[in-house]
Amino acid sequence: MGRPESDIDFSPLCGQKVVEINRMYPILVFEEGSLMIECPWRLRKGNRILVGRSEFLDESRREKACEELESHLVGKKIAEIVHNADISDLTVHSERI
């Protein structure tokens, strides 16, 4: 059984290309709009977790985490963004390549 999704509507961001990653928070900057991520998050590709908040918050791993975000998201379209309500966790799926 899956976790309950929140009622936040991310559909305006889905299908848009990421044009920049602001490394401070992170903030995903899209062609039209942006998404500041303040909850636990992970970037997945299929069933594989590429990078997540724990790597981003760890100073020794932050640079690599930012590079992973940029290499997997900048210039790519977002396929899906899911926020799990019960644990306030955000999952971002990039387009399949």
WOWO-V173844 format. One record per residue. N is the residue number from 0. RES is the residue in one letter. PHI is phi as a letter, one per 20 degrees, with the letter a starting at -180 (none if undefined). NEAR is the number of other ideal C-beta (glycine too) atoms within 10 Angstrom. D_FIRST is the distance of its C-alpha to the first C-alpha in whole Angstrom. Layout:
n,res,phi,near,d_first
N,RES,PHI,NEAR,D_FIRST
N,RES,PHI,NEAR,D_FIRST
This chain:
n,res,phi,near,d_first
0,M,none,3,0
1,G,f,6,4
2,R,f,12,7
3,P,f,10,9
4,E,e,13,12
5,S,f,15,15
6,D,e,7,18
7,I,f,11,20
8,D,e,9,22
9,F,e,16,22
10,S,g,9,23
11,P,f,10,27
12,L,e,20,26
13,C,f,14,24
14,G,n,13,27
15,Q,e,16,30
16,K,e,15,31
17,V,e,23,31
18,V,d,14,35
19,E,a,13,35
20,I,d,20,33
21,N,e,12,34
22,R,f,15,34
23,M,f,8,35
24,Y,d,12,31
25,P,e,21,30
26,I,c,14,31
27,L,e,25,30
28,V,d,17,33
29,F,d,18,32
30,E,g,11,35
31,E,c,10,34
32,G,o,10,33
33,S,b,13,31
34,L,c,19,28
35,M,e,11,29
36,I,d,16,26
37,E,d,11,26
38,C,d,11,22
39,P,g,15,21
40,W,b,21,20
41,R,b,16,20
42,L,d,24,21
43,R,d,17,19
44,K,c,15,21
45,G,m,8,18
46,N,e,5,16
47,R,e,7,19
48,I,e,12,20
49,L,e,18,23
50,V,a,21,24
51,G,b,18,23
52,R,g,18,24
53,S,f,12,25
54,E,f,19,28
55,F,f,21,29
56,L,e,11,30
57,D,e,11,32
58,E,g,6,35
59,S,f,7,36
60,R,d,14,33
61,R,f,13,33
62,E,f,10,35
63,K,f,13,33
64,A,f,21,30
65,C,f,18,32
66,E,f,13,33
67,E,f,18,30
68,L,g,22,29
69,E,f,15,32
70,S,f,13,32
71,H,e,20,29
72,L,d,23,29
73,V,f,14,32
74,G,n,10,34
75,K,d,15,30
76,K,e,16,28
77,I,e,20,25
78,A,e,13,22
79,E,a,15,19
80,I,c,19,19
81,V,c,16,16
82,H,d,18,16
83,N,e,16,13
84,A,f,12,14
85,D,f,9,13
86,I,d,10,15
87,S,l,12,17
88,D,c,17,16
89,L,d,21,18
90,T,d,17,17
91,V,d,24,20
92,H,d,15,20
93,S,e,18,23
94,E,f,14,25
95,R,e,9,25
96,I,d,6,28
